[in-house]
Amino acid sequence: MARAAAGISAAVPDTLDRYPEKLDHQEVLVRRGRRSGLFTIVAVHSTVRGPSLGGCRMWSYDDSRAALRDALRLSRAMTYKAAVADLPLGGGKGVIIVPPAKRLPSERRRAALLDFADTVEALGGRYITAEDVGTSSRDMSVIAQRTSHVAGLARSRGGSGDPSPSTALGVEAAIRASCERAFGSSVLRDRRICVIGLGHVGSRVARRCARAGAKLVLADVDVAKRALADQLSARWANPDRAVESDVDVLVPCALGGFLDHDTVPRLRCKVIAGAANNQLADDGIADLLAAHGILWAPDFVVNAGGLINIAEELDGYDPASARRRVRGIGDTLRKVFDDSASIGATPLTAAMELARRRLGSGL
Ligand code: NAD
């Protein structure tokens, strides 16, 4: 996944103070790599339903607390994501902290991946790694030289390959289920949809929505992505103002943590359903969204397609079966919306309750 990727929580010190991070994890391992000298972190949130699985994020952080916060938050989200998708997996996440503002020379990068592999191996299978922001399936092959606890290898190596097409398929299913709930129809023809972030997932979601006849607004900090807008006859929006677009559905496929007390009052959409991880600055923002009459589809339900696809590797990878299960995200979301209506709580609370029921008393 490209390094430009975002999905990074905007974890600057201000955010760290404003939205404190809970520690409810099974174990957290922080090690300095003997080859690269770089720090690697693995957070194992839960192994109650099976080994924890989550991507390896290679990123430069302004502050080591921000790196730890990413590992803690993302691993917790993986526990909920796997439980709601009913997978025999727990939640974990890996981070490799790289120096700011420069590209790592390839030898040091390789050294960092091998150091990270040692950290994974030290956990004896309680954590399985995969690709994430800043790493690719090729990097997984390097990690596989030191540990067998790695998923998401290239198709040519018997793995499930790039998870993004599956994630995009699941996001489309989620958009349709959310539109059905908010507007009484899952048909996307003439539905006004704004996709923010046109990377691996967002570009595919945009193409899917365009094929279904939606009226698209597209935004990305990378102006080269404007070519996709032209190709799909979509309107281009300034990325700073895209969240304020006057559309039916907002589809965040870039930044995490962007829904907070400042942005929510500026929203003009009725539905939010996108791939970006950890969209809410904190859980209380789910109530704020509901108070503004916005249906927010929980990110960890919407973006589970990549994980569902990787989980297929556990029983021998079958692409058709993986696609069928990924489309099931629409049904899962319908259940979450039904539960939310019947208990009179937000979809976030309903999704977390569903996960907690599946996790039993182990969480
Ligand atoms: P990517 O790096 O391929 O794409 C991200 C895109 O967002 C890039 O084009 C980048 O230029 C753009 N961007 C960055 N900051 C932006 C901003 N402020 N405004 C507008 N655009 C911005 O990443 P991806 O693989 O497409 O993942 C997108 C999001 O979905 C991330 O949050 C990721 O954690 C999450 N996610 C991805 C997968 C997957 O299978 N790839 C699975 C689950 C969740």
Residues whose N, C-alpha, C, O or C-beta is under 5 A from the ligand:
A	BS01	NAD	M1 A2 A4 A5 A6 G7 P163 S164 T167 I196 G197 L198 G199 H200 V201 G202 A219 D220 V221 D222 P239 C253 A254 L255 A275 A276 N277 N303 G306
